[in-house]
Amino acid sequence: MREQLEKIKNDAVKEIKVGTDSKGLDEIRIKYLGKKGLLTGILRGMGGLSTEERPVIGKLANDVREEIEAALEASVNKIKSGEKNKRLLEEVIDITMPGVSSKIGGLHPETKVLDEIKEIFFGMGFSVAEGPEVELDYYNFEALNIPENHPAKDEQDTFYINDKVVLRTQTSPVQIRTMEKTKPPIRIIVPGRVYRSDAVDATHSPVFTQIEGLVVDKGITMANLKGTLDTFAQRFFGEKTRTKFRPHHFPFTEPSAEVDVSCFVCGGEGCRVCKGSGWIEILGAGMVHPDVLRRGGIDPEIYSGFAFGMGLERIVMIKYGIDDMRLLFENDVRFLKQF
Ligand code: PHE
């Protein structure tokens, strides 16, 4: 039995020495120390020993177990630290590699153009006013000389919240709201979202942006309107730009005009951008109707004014040569990156 124990110990220690991974060592542990292991087998056979021999062999067997366990433990530790080092090496991070930089956003072309337009009007003494997008029928239509059953009400296909409340179809209601609470001189621009129940196509959207202008003071004439719009057109489209007023009708201005600018691409010769005409329509304008002044609480005998309104998307499209308005709303980064 002594020899058997001796042999088990030597065999086990030898095997442990050549074991290369924790799994292999586990197998060795089971082979020798497990319930059905070799050492356990020997201990079972101890019943047949004499009373003198039993404690001696018992102690020897325990020593063998301890030695095997110690050898296993030492080996496991060695292998574990080896495995850990290997893993650390595999997971090593090269901090000198170039990083993945996150992309920085930019301003939307509409924001850029609006900023530019604001800057031009600030230079002429205008300030910005705002009004609600959910608007009373009164401000959007009635106060602007567009009574019930007026065809202009159909022209601007309106989203109704209820009988008296609409989504504003234009920024013109802010004319009345401003006159109600401000004494002349008034010199404002009103950028803002407006809504019309139009189907989406290359030049229409149910939501778009207008920039309204309103000036009210003593002695304001059509010449001031023309001068203001000329200055705007020259600063925005280029020094040589001219404007052309074509007679038009708006219920809230009298007289009214549609205003064209000479084509900033061909200078008026006729090209693809101006569709051969040499002119590009950019806005509607006119002298504020006396009834509109009156409804704003301003005496038309003392004061007069002009107003204009332009579509921001249209201006952006003209400026950048964009042929489909949907591109401005889809927010495809590949498109937006170009500005
Ligand atoms: N509100 C008009 C429109 O939406 C534009 C306009 C504004 C015309 C101010 C004249 C004066 O068509």
Residues whose N, C-alpha, C, O or C-beta is under 5 A from the ligand:
A	BS01	LIG	T169 Q170 S172 F250 T253 G284 A285 G286 A307 F308 G309
